[in-house]
Amino acid sequence: MSFVQSAISKSYVAKLPHGADLLKSIKDIAVKAAIHSASFNAIGAVRKARVSFYDQTKKKYNELILHESMEIVSCRGNISELEGKMIVHAHLVLSDEKGRAFGGHLLEGTEIFACELMINEYKNLRIKRKYDELTGLNLMEI
C-alpha cells in the first residue's frame, strides 16, 4: 500500500450540456481548467449509456450498451495522467424506471439528459498511472 496526503486546492461545479457525451464533457472541463489530479462525482440522468466490465481472468473489458433513459445514481472517478496525457477514470451506476441498477466503467457514448458535476482538484499533487503487469490495468503510481 502507498498513499500521500494532499489538500483540495480548487473545487469546480458544472452543469453539463443536454445531449453531450458524459465522459467527453468531464474531460473538456479538466482540459480547460488544466486539472492534472482530482476526484469528482456527478448525478443526473442519461438518455443512453455505454459502460464496460473488466474481466479479471481474461484481462479485457466487456462492453454493455444501454439504449434507454436512466438516472445517474452515482458517477465517481478521478483525473490523473498516463504517459503525459490527462486521463478521466470513472465508474457509473444507473437505475431504470423499475429501480434496477446497472453500472460499470464509464465509456464515451453516454448521452447526457441532465447532469451536475463537482470536481475537487488536489493541491501540489500529480497523480500518474502506470501499467501493472499483475492486473493488466493502468493503476495509480503514488
C-alpha positions in Angstrom: 0.0 0.0 0.0 1.1 3.5 -0.7 -0.6 6.8 -0.1 0.0 10.6 0.1 -1.7 13.4 1.8 -2.9 16.4 -0.1 -5.3 19.3 0.3 -8.0 20.5 -2.0 -6.7 23.5 -4.0 -9.8 24.3 -6.0 -13.3 23.0 -6.5 -15.4 23.3 -9.6 -19.1 22.9 -10.1 -20.6 22.4 -13.5 -24.0 21.9 -15.2 -23.2 19.6 -18.2 -24.9 20.2 -21.5 -28.0 18.3 -22.5 -27.2 15.8 -25.3 -23.5 15.9 -24.8 -21.2 13.0 -24.1 -20.7 12.5 -20.3 -17.1 11.3 -20.4 -16.0 13.9 -23.0 -17.7 16.7 -21.0 -15.7 15.8 -17.9 -12.5 15.7 -20.0 -13.3 19.1 -21.6 -13.6 20.7 -18.2 -10.4 19.1 -17.0 -8.5 20.3 -20.0 -9.9 23.9 -19.9 -9.1 24.1 -16.2 -5.7 22.4 -16.6 -6.5 19.8 -14.0 -4.0 17.1 -13.5 -5.1 15.4 -10.2 -8.6 15.5 -8.9 -11.6 13.5 -7.8 -15.2 14.1 -9.0 -18.8 13.0 -8.7 -21.9 13.6 -10.7 -25.6 13.0 -10.6 -28.4 13.4 -13.1 -29.8 11.3 -15.9 -28.8 9.9 -19.3 -30.6 9.1 -22.5 -28.4 6.1 -23.2 -25.2 4.7 -21.7 -22.1 2.9 -22.7 -20.1 1.1 -19.9 -17.8 -1.8 -19.5 -16.9 -4.5 -17.1 -13.3 -5.7 -16.6 -12.9 -9.5 -16.8 -10.1 -10.1 -14.3 -9.3 -13.6 -15.8 -9.1 -12.5 -19.5 -7.8 -9.0 -18.6 -10.1 -7.4 -21.0 -13.1 -5.1 -20.9 -16.6 -6.3 -22.0 -19.0 -3.5 -23.1 -22.6 -3.0 -22.2 -24.7 -0.5 -24.1 -28.0 0.6 -22.6 -30.4 2.2 -25.0 -32.8 3.7 -22.5 -33.4 6.7 -20.2 -31.8 6.2 -16.8 -31.0 8.0 -13.6 -27.3 8.6 -12.7 -27.4 7.1 -9.2 -23.6 7.7 -8.9 -20.8 8.7 -11.2 -17.4 8.9 -9.4 -13.9 9.0 -10.6 -10.6 10.7 -10.7 -8.4 12.7 -13.1 -4.8 11.6 -13.5 -2.0 11.3 -16.1 -0.9 8.4 -18.2 2.2 8.8 -20.3 1.9 12.6 -20.0 -1.7 12.7 -21.1 -4.7 13.5 -18.9 -7.0 10.6 -18.1 -10.5 10.6 -16.7 -11.3 7.3 -14.9 -14.9 7.0 -13.9 -17.4 4.4 -12.8 -21.1 4.9 -13.4 -24.2 3.4 -11.6 -27.5 3.9 -13.3 -31.1 2.9 -12.4 -34.0 2.3 -14.7 -37.7 3.1 -14.2 -38.1 0.0 -12.0 -35.1 0.8 -9.8 -32.9 -1.9 -11.3 -29.2 -0.9 -11.2 -26.7 -1.2 -13.9 -23.1 0.0 -13.9 -19.5 -0.2 -14.8 -16.6 1.7 -16.2 -17.8 4.9 -18.0 -17.1 4.9 -21.7 -17.6 7.6 -24.4 -21.1 7.2 -25.9 -23.1 8.0 -22.8 -25.5 10.8 -23.7 -26.5 13.3 -21.0 -30.1 14.2 -20.3 -29.2 16.4 -17.3 -26.0 16.3 -15.2 -24.5 18.2 -12.3 -20.7 17.7 -11.8 -18.5 18.6 -8.9 -14.7 18.3 -9.1 -12.1 18.6 -6.3 -8.6 19.4 -7.6 -5.7 18.4 -5.4 -3.0 20.8 -4.3 0.6 20.2 -5.3 -0.1 16.6 -6.4 0.2 15.0 -9.8 -1.4 11.5 -9.9 0.3 9.4 -12.6 -0.8 6.0 -13.9 1.5 3.1 -14.9 0.7 -0.3 -16.5 0.5 -3.0 -13.8 1.5 -6.5 -15.1 -0.4 -8.4 -12.4 -3.8 -6.9 -13.1 -3.4 -5.7 -16.7 -4.6 -2.3 -15.7 -3.1 1.2 -15.7 -3.0 1.8 -12.0 -2.1 4.9 -9.9 1.5 5.3 -9.1 1.9 7.2 -5.9 
